[in-house]
Amino acid sequence: MRREAVDQKHIQQVLEIEKKAQEVQEQAEREAQELPRVAEQEAQALIAKAKAEAQEQARRIIAEAQAEDKAKEVLAEVERKNREIEAKANANLDKAVAYVLERVIGRA
């Protein structure tokens, strides 16, 4: 009888161990099924982040290029106006010299 009780106890322990092993295996299978979904979500989040960063960098580059183009346009306009003023000054220089000479000579 004692031997039967010991055997029954061992059988119960084996059954409990098998039950725990089955639970662990089922949990592992559930986690294994979740991994691809979680990995896909993380990959999509990384892609979205990289895309947003790339778009922001592209906007900054475009803004800098536009600012540089605008600066070049302004500089070209200033240079053009300077040439016009210089041309007018040179054209009027002869008249101004003649006027001054006439005033000086006329007074002399």
Secondary structure, DSSP 8 states (H G I E B T S, - for coil): -HHHHHHHHHHHHHHHHHHHHHHHHHHHHHHHHHHHHHHHHHHHHHHHHHHHHHHHHHHHHHHHHHHHHHHHHHHHHHHHHHHHHHHHHHHHHHHHHHHHHHHHHHH-
